[in-house]
Amino acid sequence: MYAGQDPIAKRPHYLTETVPAGTTHIDTVAEKVLTRLLNQVDERRGPRTNATVGQLIDAYLEVVDIDRTTMRGWRGKVKNHIRPQLGMTPLTKGKTRCHDT
């Protein structure tokens, strides 16, 4: 289900949830999943990005207004300390996933 544009990656993304094969009353379960996804989109509760901590930091560093020397120091700290530990960490988590197209 279309869930809007990723504010960081600037790409459309979709909420999905898989109903396992063999589920009893699969039609009823699928309808409940659809209703839940529709509610998430309506209430804007769905994850709004597939971005990682590293991508968020990169986007911030592109727009922040700081001195060149300060920027150089921040980039060094991000490169040496933050990105290796947290760079690939997703900003959102949960059983409902967003997909870029």
TITOR-16801 format. One line per 10 residues: their letters; for each residue x, y, z of N, C-alpha, C, O, CB. Coordinates in steps of 0.2 Angstrom, whole numbers. Glycine has a CB too. Example, Ala and Ser with C-alpha at 12.3 -4.5 7.8 and 13.67 -1.06 7.14 Angstrom:
AS = 66/-28/39/62/-22/39/66/-16/39/71/-17/42/57/-22/45  64/-11/35/68/-5/36/64/0/39/67/6/40/70/-3/29
***
This chain:
MYAGQDPIAK = 4/-6/0/0/0/0/5/6/0/9/7/4/-5/0/6  3/11/-4/7/17/-5/6/21/2/1/22/5/4/21/-11  12/23/5/13/26/11/16/33/11/18/36/16/16/22/16  16/36/5/19/42/4/26/42/2/29/37/0/19/46/11  29/48/2/36/49/0/41/49/6/40/52/11/37/56/-4  46/45/5/52/45/10/55/52/10/57/54/6/57/40/8  54/55/16/57/62/17/64/63/16/67/68/15/55/65/24  68/57/17/75/58/16/78/55/10/81/59/6/79/53/22  75/49/7/77/47/1/74/50/-5/76/49/-11/76/39/1  68/53/-3/64/56/-9/61/52/-14/60/53/-20/68/62/-12
RPHYLTETVP = 60/45/-12/57/40/-16/50/38/-13/49/38/-7/62/34/-17  45/36/-17/39/33/-15/41/27/-11/45/23/-13/34/32/-20  37/25/-6/37/19/-3/31/16/-1/26/20/0/42/19/3  31/10/1/24/6/2/25/2/8/30/-1/10/23/1/-4  19/1/12/19/-3/17/16/-10/15/12/-10/11/14/0/23  20/-15/18/18/-22/16/18/-26/22/21/-25/27/22/-25/10  14/-31/22/14/-36/27/12/-43/24/7/-43/20/9/-34/33  15/-48/25/14/-54/22/10/-59/27/11/-60/33/20/-58/20  4/-62/24/0/-66/28/3/-73/26/3/-75/20/-8/-66/26  5/-77/31/8/-83/29/4/-88/25/-2/-89/27/11/-87/35
AGTTHIDTVA = 6/-92/21/2/-97/17/0/-102/22/4/-104/27/6/-100/11  -6/-105/21/-8/-110/26/-12/-107/32/-15/-111/36/-3/-114/28  -12/-100/32/-16/-97/38/-23/-99/37/-26/-98/32/-15/-89/38  -26/-101/43/-33/-103/43/-37/-96/42/-36/-91/45/-36/-106/50  -43/-97/38/-47/-91/36/-43/-85/33/-43/-79/36/-51/-88/43  -39/-87/28/-34/-82/26/-37/-75/23/-34/-70/24/-30/-85/20  -43/-76/21/-47/-70/18/-48/-65/24/-47/-59/23/-53/-72/15  -50/-68/30/-52/-64/35/-46/-60/38/-45/-55/40/-55/-68/41  -40/-64/38/-34/-62/41/-31/-56/36/-29/-51/38/-28/-67/42  -32/-58/30/-29/-53/25/-33/-46/25/-31/-41/24/-30/-56/17
EKVLTRLLNQ = -40/-47/26/-44/-41/27/-42/-37/33/-42/-31/33/-51/-43/27  -40/-40/39/-38/-37/45/-32/-33/44/-31/-28/46/-38/-42/51  -27/-36/40/-21/-33/38/-22/-27/34/-19/-22/35/-16/-38/35  -26/-28/29/-27/-22/25/-30/-16/29/-28/-11/28/-32/-24/19  -35/-18/33/-38/-13/37/-33/-9/42/-33/-3/42/-44/-16/42  -28/-13/45/-23/-10/49/-18/-6/45/-17/0/47/-19/-16/52  -17/-8/39/-12/-4/35/-16/3/33/-13/8/33/-10/-8/28  -22/2/31/-26/8/29/-26/13/35/-25/19/34/-33/6/27  -27/10/41/-27/15/47/-21/18/48/-20/24/50/-30/11/53  -15/14/47/-9/17/48/-7/23/43/-5/28/45/-3/12/47
VDERRGPRTN = -9/22/37/-8/27/32/-13/33/34/-10/39/33/-10/25/25  -19/32/35/-24/37/37/-21/41/43/-22/47/43/-31/35/38  -18/38/48/-16/41/54/-9/43/54/-6/46/59/-17/37/60  -6/42/48/1/43/47/6/40/52/11/43/55/3/51/47  4/34/54/8/30/59/13/26/56/17/23/59/3/27/64  12/24/50/17/20/46/24/23/46/25/29/46/14/18/39  29/18/46/35/21/45/36/25/39/34/23/34/40/15/45  39/31/40/39/36/34/45/36/30/46/39/26/38/43/37  50/31/32/56/31/29/59/24/30/58/20/34/61/36/32  63/22/25/68/16/25/75/18/26/79/14/26/67/12/18
ATVGQLIDAY = 76/25/28/83/27/28/86/24/35/83/22/39/82/35/29  93/25/34/97/23/40/99/29/44/99/35/41/103/19/37  102/28/50/105/33/53/111/37/49/111/43/49/108/30/60  115/33/45/120/36/41/117/41/36/119/46/35/124/31/38  111/39/33/108/43/28/105/49/31/105/55/28/102/39/24  102/49/37/100/54/40/105/59/42/104/65/41/96/52/47  111/57/45/116/61/46/119/65/40/120/71/40/122/57/49  120/61/34/122/64/28/117/70/26/119/75/24/122/59/22  110/68/26/106/74/24/106/80/29/106/85/27/98/71/25  107/79/35/108/84/40/114/88/39/114/94/39/108/82/47
LEVVDIDRTT = 120/85/37/126/88/36/126/92/29/130/97/29/132/83/35  121/90/25/121/94/19/117/101/20/118/106/16/117/90/14  113/102/25/109/108/26/111/112/32/109/118/33/102/106/27  115/109/37/117/112/43/121/118/41/126/118/37/120/108/48  120/124/45/124/130/43/130/131/49/128/134/54/120/136/43  135/128/48/141/128/53/147/130/50/148/130/43/142/122/57  152/132/54/159/134/51/162/128/48/161/122/50/163/137/57  166/130/43/170/124/39/174/120/44/174/114/43/174/128/34  177/123/49/182/119/53/177/114/58/179/109/59/186/124/58  172/117/60/167/113/64/164/107/59/164/101/62/161/117/66
MRGWRGKVKN = 163/108/53/160/103/49/166/98/48/164/92/48/158/106/42  172/100/47/177/95/46/178/90/52/178/84/51/184/98/45  177/93/58/177/89/64/171/84/65/172/79/67/177/94/70  165/87/63/160/83/63/160/77/58/158/71/60/153/87/62  162/78/52/163/73/47/168/68/50/167/62/48/165/76/40  173/70/53/178/65/55/175/61/61/176/55/61/184/69/58  171/64/65/168/60/71/163/55/68/162/49/70/165/64/76  159/57/63/154/53/60/158/47/56/156/41/57/150/57/54  163/49/52/166/43/49/170/38/53/169/32/52/172/47/44  173/41/59/177/36/63/173/33/69/175/28/71/182/40/66
HIRPQLGMTP = 168/36/71/164/33/77/157/32/76/155/26/78/165/39/82  153/36/73/146/35/72/144/30/66/141/25/68/142/42/71  147/31/60/145/27/55/147/20/56/143/15/54/148/30/48  153/18/58/154/11/59/150/7/64/149/1/64/162/10/62  147/11/69/143/8/74/136/8/73/132/3/74/144/11/81  133/14/70/126/15/69/124/17/62/118/17/61/124/20/74  129/17/58/127/20/51/122/16/47/118/19/43/133/20/47  122/9/48/117/5/44/111/4/48/106/0/46/120/-2/42  110/7/54/104/6/58/98/9/55/98/15/54/105/8/66  92/5/54/86/8/51/83/13/56/84/12/62/81/3/49
LTKGKTRCHD = 81/19/54/77/24/58/71/21/61/68/23/66/76/30/54  68/16/57/61/14/59/62/6/60/66/3/57/56/15/54  58/3/64/57/-4/65/50/-6/66/46/-2/68/62/-7/70  49/-12/65/42/-15/66/41/-20/61/44/-22/57/37/-10/66  35/-24/62/33/-29/58/30/-27/51/30/-31/46/28/-34/61  28/-21/51/26/-18/44/32/-15/41/35/-10/44/20/-13/45  33/-16/35/39/-14/32/37/-9/26/32/-9/23/43/-20/29  42/-4/25/41/0/19/46/-2/14/51/-4/15/43/8/21  44/-1/8/48/-3/2/48/3/-3/43/7/-4/45/-9/-2  55/5/-5/56/10/-10/54/6/-17/54/0/-18/63/12/-10
T = 52/11/-22/51/8/-28/56/11/-33/57/10/-39/44/10/-31
***
